[in-house]
Structure formats: structure tokens, C-alpha cells
Amino acid sequence: MPQRVVQEELDPFKLTQGERMSGTWQRLSKELEKMRESLRRRNDDNLGEADTARLRGRIAQINDILRYGEDDQQVEFNQDEEFVGGLVPGRARR
């Protein structure tokens, strides 16, 4: 069952179109993508449960930051006003 989310928690940090197009964001997002790929390759190794969880957490954090540069950051609720999809800060999209 989806977890109820308070509306104030659903106002994610957003970059403007100009910020998303900036050279700084372009460089930063490319570096984050490289880091994410490196972490994913390391995660494919035969690691222990704790190391795997740590790497997955880092990957999730990078994904959250990269989503700041996405244009579509919509949040969806069902008829009971329960969160059913979209970006919630601190949660990785699956």
C-alpha cells in the first residue's frame, strides 16, 4: 500500500531551463553519470550485503541529483490522496 506523503515534502528542488542548459550543470551531470556507471560496475562484483547496500544507496543519491535536471517532475496521487508515482525527495525512482 502506498505511503501517505505530506504535500510540503512533494515540492522538490528544481532547476530552471536556463540552469539545466548551463555549462556547469552539463559538466556536473556528465561527471555524475560517470560516477554512477562506475558504481554500477562495482556493484556487479561479488560483494557482501553491506557493501552492496552502500553502493546502491550512493547510486540512488546520484539518481536523485540527476533528476534535478529533468524537466518533468510531476507527482501523482490516487483518489484517496495517496502518493502513487513521481519524484519524492530522497527516494529513487524505480
C-alpha positions in Angstrom: 0.0 0.0 0.0 1.5 3.4 -0.9 2.8 5.5 1.9 0.9 8.8 2.5 3.1 11.8 1.9 2.7 15.3 3.2 2.3 17.9 0.4 5.2 20.0 1.7 7.5 17.1 1.1 6.5 17.0 -2.5 7.9 20.3 -3.6 11.2 19.1 -5.0 14.2 21.2 -5.8 14.0 22.1 -9.5 16.5 23.7 -11.9 15.2 26.3 -14.3 15.5 25.7 -18.0 18.5 28.1 -18.1 20.2 26.3 -15.2 19.7 22.9 -17.0 21.3 24.3 -20.1 24.3 25.8 -18.3 27.8 24.5 -18.9 28.2 23.9 -15.1 25.1 21.6 -15.0 26.2 19.9 -18.2 29.7 19.2 -16.8 28.3 18.1 -13.4 25.7 15.8 -14.8 28.2 14.1 -17.1 30.5 13.5 -14.1 27.7 12.2 -12.0 26.7 9.8 -14.9 30.3 8.5 -15.0 30.3 8.0 -11.2 27.0 6.2 -11.4 28.3 3.9 -14.1 31.4 3.1 -12.1 29.4 2.3 -9.0 27.1 0.1 -11.1 30.1 -1.9 -12.4 31.4 -2.2 -8.9 28.0 -3.4 -7.7 28.1 -6.2 -10.3 31.1 -7.7 -8.5 30.6 -10.3 -5.8 30.2 -8.0 -2.8 28.8 -8.6 0.6 25.3 -7.5 1.6 26.5 -4.3 3.4 28.8 -3.2 0.6 26.0 -3.8 -2.0 23.6 -1.8 0.1 26.1 1.1 0.4 26.7 1.2 -3.3 23.0 1.1 -4.1 22.5 4.0 -1.7 25.1 6.0 -3.5 23.6 5.2 -6.9 20.2 6.3 -5.6 21.7 9.6 -4.3 23.2 10.2 -7.7 19.9 9.4 -9.5 18.1 11.9 -7.2 20.6 14.6 -8.1 20.4 13.9 -11.8 16.6 14.2 -11.6 17.1 17.9 -10.7 17.9 18.4 -14.4 14.8 16.6 -15.6 12.0 18.8 -17.0 9.1 16.6 -15.9 8.9 16.3 -12.2 5.2 15.5 -11.7 3.7 13.9 -8.6 0.7 11.7 -8.9 -2.0 10.8 -6.2 -4.8 8.3 -6.3 -8.4 9.2 -5.4 -7.6 8.7 -1.7 -4.9 11.4 -2.0 -2.2 8.7 -1.6 1.1 9.1 -3.4 1.3 6.7 -6.4 4.2 8.0 -8.5 6.6 10.7 -9.4 9.6 12.3 -7.6 9.7 12.3 -3.9 12.9 13.8 -2.4 15.2 11.2 -1.0 13.6 8.3 -2.9 14.9 6.7 -6.1 12.5 6.3 -9.0 12.1 2.6 -9.9 
